[in-house]
Amino acid sequence: MIKDTKIPKADSNKVYLETMGCQMNKLDSELVLSQLTEMGYELTDNPDDAGVVIYNTCSVRQHAEDKVISKIGNLKKRHKEKKDLTLAVIGCMAQRQGPKMQEENPQVDIVCGPGQIHRLGEEITKLQKTHAPIVMRNSKADMEKLEELDATRKNFNKEAPFSAYVRVIRGCSKFCHFCVVPFTRGLESSRPIDNIVEETKKLVDGGVKEITLLGQTVNSYHYVNGKAHTLADVMYRIHDFTGLERIRFVTSYPTDFHDEIMQAMATLPKACEYLHMPAQHGSDAVLKRMNRHYDRQQYVDVINKYRETVPNIAIASDIIVGFCGETEEEFEETKDLLREIRFKNNYIFQYSTRPKTHAEKELPDDIPLEVKKRRNHELLALQNSIAQEDNQKFIGQTFDVLVEGPSKKPHLNTIPDTPISQLHNIVNVSAKPKQAEPVANEEIIQLVGRTKGDYITVFNGPKSLIGQIVDVQIKKASAVTLFGELDS
Ligand code: SF4
């Protein structure tokens, strides 16, 4: 349980937290906020107002670490002037650097890895009294306490309170030669299934409609409690919770328990038809150098099986360009893989060496930066042209869209000619029983949401639809966005 350490109200107790990196970090930030608010800390969106500034950091690429160092540097002067300002660096970079973080950046008061976040609140209050810098270390009791933190947390997804992440696996044991995660988040460990189910139930009872089950290799979930449980078992156990509308999971690894999972996706109406399974490369030789435990054909076979079992499944992937020794021919094999699979989208990264990894010790980072950039650009162009072409098939189709909020970048050319009064009618007519009735004469804005296949969809409608699932008919499609109208 979180310690009952209620703190007195003061400006120094306003917390600003900024998150970099993956969904795992986003979830950790939610857990930290849940813990701190329970202790009496208040949240602020303005770092200048805050008495406690927390950066939740990412180590996956050098660029991500450079960004953090620059942010910390910007706080140096203020930290000197404002004696009661607490600066905490948490997450993978904190774990990786440990005491070095404070040696090189003396303004950092607390260094806390992902395995110690359940003690962060306690350490902040201690530091506010003693002003003695702290580098937190893993202890044997941490795993149990971390489990309690996950299980007892509130949903802190401020932007989309109707969606929540639930962790199913901590860490990773795959040791891909380019990746720092096993060194920062520890070895793979599956959480007890009952805890996952209970946590999900609580979140759904609190109004969450979409659950994303999280793990670095989420499909490797394997928990033995009398009998062995897989991710599919988790999906079956949570599926019938009243109020839950969608189940997602990220990120999948190309080996491990796919058959059960694809059967669950095919059987369970709430399971989203979306698979994020990083291929990382299209060449067998590079996959071997990367220490990925599959070859290209095995990857393609798994995708084909998903496509046969789960109709209309959308496939996304990560690709690294410029990995150690990547020849032009090997790079062409990745292009070829994109043409063969026709991914919905691809997160493309230029390789950068990460400390402690096998590649750092054994494989020279020998691809010049300009070559990495060129390959990145070529792959992105190819991915875009494939998605642009494939997305045209959606025009005229109607999808369930979970409305996330106002569109951040308004797409002005998608405002339909439909008169606003008629739009209100459409909303009223098409509203599913679970939807809120839009307020009469409510302003129509541009909204954004996602289909079950994770396609970003933009359309016009009233704000009151945020958090609801609505029918949207697609009128236009680009490589990354579908544009539509509320369906009558
Ligand atoms: S599977 Fe490989 S890339 Fe993914 S987190 Fe584990 S070590 Fe890193």
Residues whose N, C-alpha, C, O or C-beta is under 5 A from the ligand:
A	BS01	SF4	C172 K174 F175 C176 C179 V181 Q216
